[in-house]
Amino acid sequence: RYLFGSKKLVWRFWWQDDPKDARVFSDSDRGGNVRDRKSTSGGAWFLGNHCIKTWRCTQGAYALSSAEAEFYAMIEGATRAKGLHSLAKELGFVDLANVVKLGTDSSAAKSFVSRRGPGKMRHLEIRDLWLQQQVRDGLVEVSKVPGERNPADLMTKTVSYTHLTL
């Protein structure tokens, strides 16, 4: 009854021989929880062209800006990707690179992780700045993904079926 009359959503999985590329995408919805106004983080981890893991969780801290909410989502994505990366290697995907490739649709959060220190966001916890060090050491590569091409949007926003083209 719920799906009757709705459009069809199809995810296509392209064939690949041996995935050597693992990527994670992150996104946030600032203040999306209407009860307590906390932000929501969402992400998707891809092995090659295949979506292996998705998540959505409420952020612990109150984000004072959308850039800060995106930054927290990037931290969540990077930590989950590192764990999944380790698991994939234990399962036999030995050709995976040690670098976590992180995609975000936020230019402000991307520039924040590329610099050093808290800058104007002085209220951040020191533990949250480890992502800056990971980027500086070359262990995490951050790239800009257009919002309409970010698969993590599925976990944080209501999207139409025409929105989903990977």
N, C-alpha and C positions, 0 to 999 in steps of 0.2 A: 504494500500500500504506500509506503514512504517513497519508494523509487518510481512508482508508476507515473509516467508522464515527464520524468526528468531526462535530461540529455545524458548520453553515454560518455563515460570517461575511460579512456584506454591508455594504459602505460605500455610502451613498446620496449622490449629488451632486445638490443642488437647483439648478434653473435660476436664473440671474440675468443681467440685461442687462449692466450695467457695474459691476464691483466697485470700490467707492471705499474699502473698508475692508480694511486688512491687519493681522493680529494674529499674535502669536507666543506659544506656550505652552511653558513649561519645567518640567522635573521632574528629580529626582535620586534615586539609590539609594545611600545612604551605605554605604561599605565593601562594596559588592556584588561586587567582584571577589575571589573567594576565594583567589587566589594571592598578591596583594600588598595586599589590603584597601583599594585605592583606590576612590573613588566613581565613579559613572557619571552623566553628564549626558545628557539626552535632550530633544528639542524637536520642535515642529511649527510650520510657518509657513503661515498661511491667507491666501488672497486672496479676500475675500468669504467664501463658504461652502465654498470648495474648498481642500483640503490640497495645497499645491504642493511643499513640501519638508519632509522629516523627517531627523533625525540622531540619532546615539547615539555618544558618545565617552567614553573614560576621562579623568577629571580628572587634571591634572598634579600638583597639590598634594594632600597628605593632609588631608582635612577632619576637624577635631576635633569637630564636632557636625553634626547633620542640618541645622540652620539654615545653617551655613557651606557645606555641600555644595549646598544649594538656592541659596545666594547665588552660588556658582560657576556653577551651571547657568543662573541668570538672566543672568549676564555673558555666557556663551556664547550664550544665546538672543538677547540684545539686539545683540551684535556681528553675529551671522549675519543677524538681521532687518534691520539697517541696510544690510548688503551686498545682500541680496535686494531690499530696498526700492529701492535705487539701480538695480539691474538692471531691476526692473519699470518704473521711470520711463523708463529708456533704451529699453525695448521698447514704450513708448507709453501706459502707464497714467499719464497726466499728472495725473489727478484725485486721486491718492493724497495723503493728508495727510502732512506731514513728521514727524509724531509716531509713534513706535513704541509700539504697544499690547501690553504684556507681561502675560500671565496666569500666575499661579503658585498652587499649592495650599498654600504655606507662609506662615503669618501671621508667623512670626518673621523670615524672610528679607525679606518685604514691609516690615515695620517697620524692618529694618536699612537698607534702601536709602532709606528716607524720612528718616533722620536724617543727622547730619553727623559724619564721622570714624569711626575704627575701633571706638570704644567698648570693650567687653570683649574684642573679637577683635583684640588688639594685634599679633598675629603676621601679619596680612594684609599683602600687598604694597601699596605706594602705588598701583600701576597698577590694582589691583582696585577702588579707590574711585571710579573715573571714573563708574561707574553712579550713585552718589549724586549727582554733579554733573549728570548727564544728567536725572535725575528732578527735581532742584531747578530746572533751567533749563526744564523743561517739554518736553523732547525725547523723553522716555520716560514713558509712563503705566503704572503698575503696578496691576493689579487682582487681587483674590482670586477664584480659581476653585475650586469644590468638587472634592476629589480624584476623585470618581467621574465628574466631567464634564471632567476635564483630558485632552485627547487625547495629551499628552506621556507619560502613564502607559504607553502602548503601548511606548515605547522603553526604559523602565527597570524595569518590573515585569511579572510574569506575570499577565495578566488573563483573566477568563472572557469569553465572548461576550456575556453579559447585561450586562456592565460598560460596554459601548460604546454610549452614546446621546448624540449631540451635540445 
